[in-house]
Amino acid sequence: MLRLLTILLLASALLHAETITTRDDAVGRSLNQWATDETAAGFSALQYENRDGGHSPLPAIYKRLHRVTHTSEEIKEGMDKGFPNQLRKLPTIGNCSMSGTPDTIGCLPRTMFMHPLGHEILSAQYAANNLFIFPEHLDHDPGANGVGGWGDLFPVNHPGVLITQGSSGSDMPYVKALLAAAAALRPEVQEFLIRKGVLMPALQALLRQNSTLVETEADYFTGKAHPVVFDPATLDELKLVTAAQVMSLLSVPPVARLRLLTPPVARPGIDFFEVPQITQQVLGSQPACVACVYRTSADFQDVRLSAEGSSDPGAKPLNYKWVLLQGDPERVQITPNEEGTQASVRIRWHPAQQAASGIRSHRVDIGLFASNGLKWSAPALFCMAMLPNEQRFFDEQGRLAEIYYEAGNPELGLPRSDDDPRWETFPKALKSQPLLALALEQAVVASPRAGAEQTINRIADQPDYFIKHQARLLPLAAKSPKTTALTDLRAELKRLTDLGVLVESADGDFSIAHSPETLTAADRYHLRQLHLTVLSQVLLPGLLERSPAPLFVDPRLSMAKAWRDVYHYDADGKRTGWTRHSQGRTWRFNAAGQLLLEDKTAPVLYQAEGTRLVFQPQAEPAK
């Protein structure tokens, strides 16, 4: 009888044990078991907010989770949608599956990154236990100018927001996971993190340390653990919530915080050219993230950063690690002081690079990590964005030789999948087009992709390819199945003529402006861009999908500029000025950025004309 009574009491206890989620997967079962054991804090101190009008809502799967209810007036005014318009007092994890097109405003975090106020808001949310999750939509995908994708359009990598790979719905796995991790925390740990205002830095540390991409401690200090955009395929939710459950008050991670001591310096109208409103290179300077744009024509950018605002919630002493997460180690020098509390950073200009995700990027990321001897923090991030519309060239002495401000699309336009039916057009094109077959004669072909890449590069890198075959290529362009082929080719020829790379004769024939032995790296670059247009629009139109337009740059970062600046130096290597090639004309500038006009020098006015930046001498030339 006593045994039966015990069984009945246990059954009754199990029947009435509180469950905190209706999820019936491994994560849900774990959460409910921990709640039964009274080792999980649950959702009663947490809040969820949807800000896309219920387009991508969290299902009712978490019990006692507060939900932000927007008033009818807020809904009428549209204050229930878009980026959060106020700090929430309760710890809040939310989402918004809304975005503009990449060539307008893009996704909401990208818009926030463009203005110092956006950085202030993100930093305030991070310190107030608020974190919002947004899909990248079309701002982080392989390709260029919308063909395939746009590349990585984010100038900033910020831990105060979480961006997911994909469109609507890609945010929800992270909403569920981060709420589950916060609920899995032990009651005393959750209360401590909330009270100290460090819940979101702790969740960011847990998320990044427990990704499927992080197999060793060393992996945590690489770019793959700290992408600008998080792929749901790398989320290990059970590992994440388990790590949250075992966190104790002794193992709460510290919080890394940055301060910009010495900002990068650049002089408008001399070192860089933008509308008058843009006077500096700092996009935002807040404890979670310091973000700059490499605008200057100087050989490098120097900044000094401090970690001295970092802290441990348990008041334990800290040590620091400064890590290059994305960028070329040959172009970035990080020099910490002896204590690691400050670091001098020197960054040289970077060409486009392939991020850990495999997507083309134009950003350098440096992470500051703090350790209390038991746990490492989430990173505070220093970001330096290169402008995608700039291509720079250097001489044999390593000096800047030229900046071209309408950089071409570097993508070849090949199919990304080996199963793409477009590959079937490649052997047919080789057989039917002698201009292609000549380029493949010496190629070692292991696959259609390898053969196509070798053919494309062999043609694109021959400086005189178009010049030698122009009599055949122009008629072929007129017959191309791509209806814009001839227009695109003519536009490329005009561009190179305006830049002084090509010369057009009276009868319409083109020649290279310089002799083969004097061609610069810039000349070869421009001619390669011409040949990539020939290949995609004329010779391999069935295989290649490529935009011939200049590489897109967000106009909030930089105005389009239809010119190239070729720099000059004296015998001692000191820069004396530059020659500007634009619209078939040349202008000479001195080192102070003044225009040389016969016996005068004139200050130059830069202003917007539509989407482009234009320049002209000011009305009163200075003698």
N, C-alpha and C positions, 0 to 999 in steps of 0.2 A: 504494500500500500504506500509506504514512504517513497519507494522508487517511482511509482506511478505519479505521485504528487509532484515529485521533483521534475519529472518529464513534462507534466502539464504546466508547471510554473515556467520552465525554460521555453516551452512552446509559446506561452502567452507573452513572455518577454520578447521573443523574436518577432512575434506577430505585431507587437506594439512598438518595436524599436524604430526610431526615427530614420527614415530614408531622406536623403537630401537631393536625389535626382531620380528621374524616371528612366535614365539611360540604362540599357541592359547589356552594355558592352563591358570590356575589361576595366575601362576607366570608371564607368558608372558603378560597377560592382565594388571596385576598390573604394570609391568615395563613400558609398553606403556602409561598407564594412568599417571604415575609419570613423564614420559618424556614430555607428553603433558602439565602437570602442571608445568614443569620446576623445579621439585624437585628432579629428578634423574640425576646423572652426566652422565650416559650412558657409552659406551665402547670406546670412542675415545682416552682415555688416557691409555687404557689397551691393553695387547697383549696375544696371545695364541701361544703355541709351542707344536707341536707333535714330539715325539722322538722315535717312533716305526715304521717309514716308512709308516705311514698311516694305520697301522693295527687297531688302535682304535682311529679314528680321531673325532674331534668335528665337527658336521654338521654345515653348513653355516646358523646358526639361529640367530646370533648376529650381528647387523649392526654396521659398523665403527670399529669393533674390528680388531686390527692389528694382522697379523699372521706372524710368523717367516718363512721366505723362505730360505731354505738351498741351497747353491750354488752347482753346479755340482761337483766341486772339493770336497766339504764337503761330499757330498753323496758318491763319489768315495772312499774317505778315511774312510767312515763309521762314520763321525763326526755328522751325523744327527740322530744317534741312540744311545740308552743307556743313562746313566746319563749325565745331562747337562755339557758341557765342558767349559762353560764360563758364567759370570753373564750378564744378559740382562739389558740394561739401562732402557727400558720401564718396568713398572710393568707387570710381566709375571706370568700367571698360565698355567701350561703345564702338560702333562702326557706321560707315556711310559709303554705300556703293553708288557714288555719283562721280562723274568726271566730264571734263570737256575734251575736245579733240586735241591731239598732241600739238598741232600747229596753232592752237589758240591758247587756252589756259592750261590744258592737260589735267591731270588728276589734282585733287585738292591739296595734298602735301606739297606738290611741286609749286603751287601758287604760294603757299605759306613760306616756302624757302626763298622766295624772291625779294622779301622785304624784311627789314630789321624787326618790325612789329610782329611778323609771323614767327620769328625766332623767339621773341619775348613770350608770346602766347604758348608756344610749344614747351619752353623751359618752365613756365609757370604751371602748366598742366602736369608735367613730369614730377614737379616738386609738390603737387597737391593731390597725388594719388589718382590722377586721371590719365587714361591712355586710350587713344582712338586708333582704329584700324581701317585702312583704305586699300582698295585694289589699285594697282598701277594702271590698269586698263590697257593703254597702248603706249605707255611711256617707258617701257623697259622690255624690248623685244628685238630679236635679231633682225637686221635689215637697215634700211636708210630711207628717209623721206617718204615713209609709208609703204614702200615696196618690201613686203615681208614684215617690216616693223620700222622703228625709228632709232634703234639703239638705246643706250642708257641716257635718258634726257635729264636725269637728276643731278643738279650741281652740288647737292648736299646729301650726306648720309647722317641721319639724325636719330638718336635712341629715344627721343621723346615722342615718336610716332612709329607705328608699325605699318609697312606697306607690303602688300602681298602680290605675288606673281599671278596675273590673270585679271579677269573682269568680275562682274557681279557674282557673288557667291564664293569667290576665292578668299574673301576676308573671314567668312564664317568659321572655318576650322580653327582659326587663331582666336576668334572671340570665345568659342567653346573651350578651347584649351587653356587660355589664360584665366578665364573665370574658374575653370576646374582646378587649376593650379593654386589660385588664390584661396579657394574653398578648402583645398587639401592641406593647407598650412595648419599647424597646430594652433589651438586657440590663443595661447600666450604669444606665439610668434606672429600670428596675423594681427593681433591687437598692438603689438610692439611696432611692427612695420607701419601700420596705419598711423599710430600716434607720432612716430618719428618722421612721417612724410616720405618714406623710402620704399613703399610697396612696389611702385612701378620699376625703379632701378633693380630691386630684388627679382621681380618677375622677368625682366629683360636678361639678367644674368642667368637665371635658371633656363630660360628659353634657349639662349645661345650656347650654354654649356651642354645641353641635352638634345641638341640637333643630331640627326642621323649622320651628319657630316663630321661630327666631332667624336673621334674614337680615342684620342689621347689628349693629355693636357696640352701638348704642343699644338694640337689642331685648334685649340681655342684662341691661340694668338696668331691666327692666319685669317686672311680675308674671307675664306669660305664660311667661317663662323659668324661673320659680321657683314652680310651683304646689305646693300641699300634696299633690296627687295627680297622678301622671304617666300620661298616656294613651299606650298603646302605639302609637296611630296617629300620634303625633308623634315617634316614635323613628326616627332615620336611622342605622342601625347601621354602614353602610359609612363614612359621614362620621365617625362616632365613632371607629372603630378606625383609620381613616387619620390622624385628628388625634392619636391616641395614638402611632402609629408615628413620626410626625415630631417628637414631643416630644424635646428634648435636655436635657442637664443644665442648660443655660443658660436653657431656657424652662419649667422646672418652676414651676408656679404657687405663690404663697405661700399661707399658711393664715390666714384671718381668725378671730379669737377675740374674744369679748365678755366683759365683766365688768360686773355691775350695781353701780354705785357708790352710787346713791341709789334705794332701792326706792319704789314707790308706797305711800302711807300711807292707811289707812282704819280707822275705829274701829268694832268690832263693837257692834251694838245702837244705834248712832247713825247711822253712814254706811252700814251694810249690816246685813242680818239673815239669819243662818244658824245651824245647830247650833253649840254651843259649841266643837266641835273645829276649826271653820274660823275662824281668827283673822287671816289675812292674804290678800294678793292674788297672791302669787308662787307659781306652780305649779312652776317649776324654774328654776335659775340655774346654767348650765354654759357653758363656753367656746363650744360650737357653737350654743347656743340659750338665750335668756332668755325665759321665758314667764310672763305675768301674766293675771289676770282683772280686768276692770273691774267691781268690786263697789260702789264708793263712790257716794254720791249727790252728791259734790262736782262742781263744774262741769267739772273737768278732772283728769287724772292727770299728774303730773310724775315723770320718771325721769331719771337721768343714767347714761350708759353709757360704758365705756372700750374702746378698741381696742388698748390698749397690750400686751396679751398676744399679739397677732398676730405672725407671724414668717415669714421667708423661709428655706426649707431651705438655700439657697445663701448666706445671710447678706447679701443685698442690702438696701439701704434701702427702706422702704415709704412709699407714700402711700395715702390712704383715700377712700372714697366712701360716704356714707350715703344710702340711697335708700328712699323709700316705695314698696313693691311692691304693697300692697293697702290700700285705705283712701281716705278723702275728703281731698284736699289742703287743703280749707278747714277741716278739723277736726284736722289733724296738723301740728305745727310741729317741725321738726328743726333744731337750731342747733349745728353743730360748732364746736369751738374753732379757732384759727388753724391749728394743725398737723393738724387732723382726727383727732387721737388720742382725743378725747372728744366726746360730743354730749349736749346737753340735749334731751329729747323731751317735748313736751306734747301729750297726746291728749285730745280731747273725746269724749264718748260718741257712738257711731255707731248709727244704725238699721241694719236688715238691708240688705245691699248685694249687688250682683251681681259675683261674682268674674270674672276673665278667662276662666274656663271657662264662664261663663254660669249657674253654680249659685249659689243664694242662700247667702251666708256672713255670719258675725258676727265676723270676726276682722280685726285690723289687723296687717300684716306690714311690718317695716322690715328692710332688708338692709344689713349692713356688708360692703363689698368692700375687699380689700387688693390693691395693685398693686406689683410690683417693677420697673416700667418696661417690662417685656416682656409679662407676663401678669397677668390678673386672677384672683383667687381665686374659689372657690365662696363663697357668702355665709354669714356667721354671721347668725342671725336673731333679731330681737326681735319677740315676738308679744304682742298685747293682745287677749284674747277678750272680746267682749260676751256677756252672757247672753241666749240666745234668748227666755227667758220674760219679759224686761223690755221694756216699751214706755214711753218717756219723752216728756214734753211740756214745752214751754217757753213762757213768757209773752212779752209784747211787748218787755220789757226784756232778753230772753235768759236769764232766770233759770229754774231748774228749777221747773215748776209742779206736776208730778205724775209718779209712777212707778206703773205698773200691772204687777203681778207674774205675771199669767197672760196674756201677750200672745197675741193671736189669730193664726190662720193667715192669712198674707197672700196665699196662692195663690188664684187665681180658680177653678182646676180645669178650665180649657179643655183640649181635646185638644192634644197637642204636635205631632202630625202633621196637615198639611192634608188628608191622604187618609183620616183617621179617619172611619169611617162614622157616628160620633156627630154629625158636622156636619149630617147629613141631618135631624136632629130639630129643628134651630134654626128654619128657616122654618115648619115645622109648628107649633111652639110659638108663634111670633109670630101666626099666623093664628087659633089656637084660644084664645089667652090674652090678653084685652084689657089686663090689667095689665102685660104686656110691651110690647104695641104702643104704648101711650101713651108709654113711655120712648124709643121709637125714632123718634117723629114728626119730630124735628129733627136726627137723626143723619145724617151723611154716610157712606154705607156703600160701601167699596171692595171688600170681600170678606166672606165669612161671619165670619172671625175678627174683622175690624175692627167689623162690625156687632154681634157678640156682646160684644166688649170695651166698646163704647160703651153698649150696653144695660145691661150689668152695672154699669158705673161710674155711669151716670146714675141707676139705681135705688139702688145702694148708698150714694151720696153725698147722697141726699135724707133729711135727718134724720127727717122725719115720715112716711116712706113706709109703714112698718108700721103706725103709729098710724092713718093715714088708711084703710088697707085691711085692718085686722085682722079685721073681721067676715067678710071673704071668704077671707083667707089661712089662718086656723085650720082651717076646713072643708076647704080644698084640701090642707092638710098631712095631714089624716086620710085623704085619698084618694090620696096620692102613691104612685107605684110603689116609692119607697124606704120600706121598712117602718119605719125609725126616724125618719122625717121629723117627725112630730108630737112625739115624744120629744125630738128634737134641738132643735126650735123652742121647746118648753117649757123646756128646759134653758137656752137662750140668754136667754129672758125672765126666768127666775129669776136668772140671773147678773147681768143688768143691773138687776134690782130690788134684789138684795143689795148692789150697788155704788152704789145711789142715783142711777142714771141714769134708770130708769123707776119709775113708781108704779103699783101695781095697786089698783084700786078694789074695793069690796065685791062688786060684781057681776061681777068678773073682767075688766073692761076696763083697758087700759093707757094711760098718758099719759106724756109726757116730764116729768121732774122740774123742768126749768128752762125758762124762756121762750125762744123762738127767738133773740132778740137777745142772750141771756146764755150761749148754749151755748159751751162751751170746745172747744178742739181735742181734748181727751180725750173729751168727750161725743160729738163727731162720730165719733171713732174707734170707740167702743163701739157706736154705732148702725150704723156701716158693717159691723161684724162681724156684727151681728144680720141685716142685709140680705143679706150674703153667704150666710148659712145659709138664709135664705128662698129665695134664688135657686137654690142648689145642691140643696136638699132638696125644694123645693115648686114653683117656677116653671119651672126648667130641669133637672129630674132626669135627663132623657135625655142632656143635653149635658155637664153639669158633674160631675166626680168630685173631691170636695173633702172633707177632714176638717174637721168643725166644732169639733173639740176644740182646746184651747189648744195653742200651739206647743210641741213637745217640747223639754225641756232635760235633759241628762244629770244624773241625781240626784247623781252624784259631784262635780258642779260647783255645783249649786244645788238646794235643796229647792223644791218647788212651794209657792206662797203665794197664798191666795185673798183678796187684798186690794189696794186702791189707796191710796196715800199722797198727799194733796194738801198742798203746802207753803205756809207763811205767812211773810211778811216784814214788818218794821216800816218806818217812814217813811224810814229811812236805807238800806233794802235789805238789812238783815241778817236772816238766817233765824231765825225765832223758834220754829219747831216745825212740826208737821204734823197733819192730821186723817186718820185711817185709816178707810176704809169697808170693811166685811167682814160678810157674812152678815146683811145688813139692819141692821147697827148701826154706830155711829160712836164712835171713841175719839180723844181729844186727847192729843198728846205735846208736851213742850217740846223745846227745842233740844238738851238733854242726853240725849234718848231716854227720858225718864221719862214714865210715864202720869199724866195729870192726873185725880185723883179728888176731886171737890168741893173740899175745903180741903187736900188732901194731894197729894203726888207719890209715885209708887211705881216702883221699879226693875222692869224687865220681864224675864221669863224666856222664852227662845225654845228650843223643843225639838221633836224629830221626833215626829209622830203618824202612823205608817204612812209614806206617801210625801210627806206634807205637813209644812210647818213651822207650828206654832201658837205663840201667845203668851199670856201671862197675867201679872198682877201677882205679884211675889214675895210670900211669906207676910208679911214684915214691911215694910210701907210706910215710906218715909223721909219725915219731915216737912220 
